[in-house]
Amino acid sequence: MAFSKENRRAKIKRRIRKNISGTSSNPRLSVFRSNKQIYAQIIDDATGTTLVSASSYNNKAASGSKIEQAAAVGKEVAEKAVKAGITSVVFDRNGYLYHGRVKSLADSAREGGLKF
């Protein structure tokens, strides 16, 4: 019985989210990767609110390859988070492999001042 990519990712996502939850003191940095764009948001799961978000959709700095776009989004979300007083987060790769665009976003968010 073969699973589709979507079913496989959903299964991995459930396994990750079982153990990861964002609190008000340590919110969750969630990554969504589509074929063309990449999105990141910092979420407080206790209240169910999005505190900070960034994407490559309307980002002028996000130009070049998809990995460079992901790095720009990571830098932007880190800058917004530091302005909002958030320094420590829990990273939620959302079922994607920690590789390529997801890794690029995470590395640039760390360089921007987030700890995870």
PyMOL commands that set and color helices and strands:
alter all, ss='L'
color gray80, all
select helices_A, chain A and resi 5-17+66-83+101-111
alter helices_A, ss='H'
color red, helices_A
select strands_A, chain A and resi 28-33+38-44+49-55+90-92
alter strands_A, ss='S'
color yellow, strands_A
deselect
rebuild
show_as cartoon
